[in-house]
């Protein structure tokens, strides 16, 4: 898992099933769920403030972890889970793993797993 030894590769490298499995055995997966692009957050700063203590506790309890989400795109003008995930990555230094049914992810996403759809 050298691909994560320095904070991720960037650019959403797609993992095979065995690589994804190895990653999830090496780092605790923490799943983030959102509401999709139709429901945005009015105040991402408030969301991040509410997540601060739980994420610090996760880091203390789990050590190295990976933030897993559905690959929501980061759209600054319409912030949904994609915006929150980018901030989690920036503020907590964790790699992002997008689990998607399509071929592309945002450039800041570290790794991706594409399932058959």
Protein Blocks (a to p, Z undefined) as FASTA:
>chain_A
ZZmmnopjehiiacdfklmmmmmmmpccdddddebjmlccfblmlmmmmmmmmmmmmmmm
nopaddddehiacdfklccfklmmmmmmmmnopacddddfbfbdcfklmbdcdddZZ
